[in-house]
Amino acid sequence: MQKVADGIVHQGNNTEGLRELFTSFRADTPGLFLDIDRSQAKARGVQISEIFNTLQVNLGSLYINDFNRFGRTWQVIAQADIGYRKKIEDLHQLKVKSDRGGMVPLMSLVHVNDAPIPVLVMRYNLYPSVAINGTPARASAPDRPSTGCTRWRRSRPATRCSRNGRSWRCCSSRRATRP
């Protein structure tokens, strides 16, 4: 998707009537991938849902419930303190409840790998999409796409555009392929 988005931005910036096209999409943001050894989890009596719950509570947060006090509704949210979820080594401290009543170290069930990931993947009609922003030529009327946008869209026959407030949204109906 990154290559396709960069190509569209480059092509759009070279189209007369369009200028300053850009995208904030980045597919190579550094991230971590936790590979769960499902057979090991099953052998040790650990449900996969327990692994996900442990990760959610300790690395993110988990909504518990609401309660009323002093005329207001308060939320109860469980979350580990920042000092316990700052480094990869902090995962070694986490334990997961097993069906047998014991606690199993999380790192005996998962493998941590560095992986480039997109920070956010937008969807348009349930398909992965990339937002591309730009400015039309100044000569265009504000209530219709510029001639540059129209020319660019016609060069891409599988693209549809629709008006959304003061902007136009164009979508390609071709599905992106993974490298």
C-alpha positions, 0 to 999 in steps of 0.5 A: 500500500505504501508504494501505491500511495507514494505513486499516486501522490507522485502522479498527482503532483505531476498533474496540472491542476493539482498541487501539494498532494501528500499522505500521512500513511506509513507502512513501516513504523517500528512495532512488535509482533507477539507470536503466540505458541498455541500448542504450548498454551494448550499443553500448559492449560492456558486459554488464548483469551487469557493471554489476550486479557493479560496483554490488554490489561497490562499493556493497554487498559480494560473497562471494568464497570461504572458506579455512581457517587456524588451525583456523577457516574465514574468508570472503573478502568484497569491499567498497569502503571507506566513503569511496568509497561515501558520496555520489552523486558517488562513482558518477562514479569507478566503471568497468565492464569491457567485452567489448572489454577496456576500462573504461567509466565507469559514469555514461555508462551510467546515470541517477540519479534520486531516488525514494521507495521502501519500505525493506522489502516483506514477503511473505505467500504471495508477495503484497506485505504489510504488518505491522500490530501492535496490542493486543487488549482486556484482556478477551480470552482469550490463546489466541484472538483478541479479539472486537474482532479477530473483529469487525474481521475479519468487516467485511473478508470477504477476510481470513483469520487464523491463530495464530502462537505468541502472536500472530495473523496476519491476511491479506487475500486481495485484491491491493493495487493500485498508485496 
